[in-house]
Amino acid sequence: MNKLGVSGNILNTVLWFVLMYFFIIAFLTLILLIFIIIGIKLNFIDAITLQRALNRLN
């Protein structure tokens, strides 16, 4: 099993799970951003209210 160029089953498995974790987080973040952008463009989400809510988090 040498899918990622690393020899060893345990190391390949750990590397695969870590890469999939980052891929899933990046994919869900992209989907969330797409929904926010579409919502702002179609006036479902108020951009000023969104900016105020995001500023309160800091």
C-alpha positions as CSV (number, residue, x, y, z in Angstrom):
1,M,0.0,0.0,0.0
2,N,1.9,3.0,-1.3
3,K,-0.9,5.4,-2.3
4,L,0.7,8.6,-1.0
5,G,4.3,7.7,-1.6
6,V,4.8,6.7,2.0
7,S,5.6,3.1,3.0
8,G,3.7,1.6,5.8
9,N,0.0,0.9,6.4
10,I,-0.3,2.9,9.6
11,L,1.5,6.0,8.3
12,N,-0.6,5.9,5.1
13,T,-3.8,5.6,7.1
14,V,-3.0,8.4,9.5
15,L,-1.9,10.7,6.6
16,W,-5.0,9.9,4.6
17,F,-7.3,10.7,7.6
18,V,-5.5,14.0,8.3
19,L,-5.7,15.0,4.6
20,M,-9.4,14.1,4.5
21,Y,-10.0,16.1,7.7
22,F,-8.5,19.2,6.1
23,F,-10.3,18.5,2.8
24,I,-13.7,18.3,4.6
25,I,-13.1,21.4,6.6
26,A,-12.1,23.3,3.4
27,F,-15.0,22.0,1.5
28,L,-17.6,22.9,4.1
29,T,-16.0,26.4,4.5
30,L,-16.3,26.9,0.7
31,I,-19.9,25.8,0.7
32,L,-20.7,28.2,3.6
33,L,-19.0,31.1,1.8
34,I,-21.0,30.3,-1.4
35,F,-24.3,30.3,0.6
36,I,-23.4,33.6,2.2
37,I,-22.4,35.3,-1.1
38,I,-25.5,34.0,-2.8
39,G,-27.6,35.2,0.1
40,I,-26.1,38.7,0.0
41,K,-26.5,38.9,-3.8
42,L,-30.2,37.9,-3.6
43,N,-30.9,40.1,-0.5
44,F,-31.7,37.2,1.8
45,I,-28.8,38.2,4.1
46,D,-28.2,41.9,5.1
47,A,-24.5,42.6,4.6
48,I,-24.4,45.3,7.2
49,T,-25.9,43.1,9.9
50,L,-23.5,40.3,8.9
51,Q,-20.5,42.6,9.3
52,R,-21.7,43.8,12.7
53,A,-22.2,40.2,13.9
54,L,-18.7,39.3,12.6
55,N,-17.2,42.3,14.3
56,R,-18.8,41.3,17.6
57,L,-16.9,38.0,17.5
58,N,-13.5,39.8,17.6
